[in-house]
Amino acid sequence: MATSVRLDAETEGRLDRLADLTGRTKAYYIREMIERSIEDMEDYYLAAKVVEDIRAGRETVSSLDDVERRLGLDN
């Protein structure tokens, strides 16, 4: 799937230099950066969505004591 990305001049220059110095393509480094950071971004943004839902009352929370009691672990 083709996707286009606009970069500021400084970032594109850094990417150009990296590609030139290593003999790899800019696309290679863009893929690498995405693959290495997407999990962290998913964690962050999905957690932020849950927090938003909790604050808006669309998601409920339970205390550890409640969870232990429901699971019969409150011995």
C-alpha positions in Angstrom: 0.0 0.0 0.0 1.4 3.3 -1.0 1.3 6.1 1.5 2.8 9.6 1.3 4.3 11.6 4.1 5.2 15.2 4.2 8.4 16.0 6.2 9.8 19.3 7.2 13.0 20.2 5.5 15.3 19.5 8.4 13.9 16.0 8.9 14.0 15.2 5.2 17.6 16.4 5.1 18.5 14.1 8.0 16.8 11.2 6.3 18.6 12.0 3.0 22.0 12.0 4.7 21.3 8.8 6.5 20.2 7.1 3.3 23.2 8.5 1.4 25.7 7.4 4.1 24.4 3.9 4.5 23.3 3.1 0.9 19.8 2.3 1.9 16.6 3.9 0.7 14.7 6.6 2.5 11.7 4.2 2.3 13.7 1.6 4.2 14.3 3.9 7.1 10.7 5.2 7.1 9.4 1.6 7.3 11.9 0.8 10.1 10.9 3.9 12.1 7.2 3.0 11.8 7.7 -0.7 12.6 9.8 0.1 15.7 7.5 2.7 17.1 3.9 1.7 16.2 3.5 -0.5 19.2 4.4 2.3 21.6 2.0 4.7 19.7 -0.8 2.1 19.9 -0.3 1.7 23.6 -0.3 5.4 24.2 -3.2 6.4 22.1 -5.4 3.4 23.0 -4.7 4.1 26.7 -5.6 7.7 26.2 -8.9 6.6 24.6 -9.7 4.4 27.6 -9.0 7.3 30.0 -11.2 9.6 28.0 -14.0 6.9 28.1 -13.6 6.5 31.9 -13.9 10.3 32.4 -16.9 10.4 30.1 -18.6 7.5 32.0 -18.5 5.2 29.0 -16.0 2.8 30.7 -16.2 1.5 34.3 -13.3 0.8 36.7 -13.0 -1.6 39.6 -10.7 -1.5 42.6 -8.3 -4.4 43.2 -10.3 -5.4 46.2 -13.5 -5.7 44.1 -11.7 -7.8 41.4 -10.2 -10.1 44.0 -13.6 -10.5 45.7 -15.3 -11.3 42.4 -12.6 -13.9 41.6 -12.7 -15.4 45.0 -9.1 -14.3 45.8 -9.9 -12.3 48.8 -8.8 -15.0 51.3 
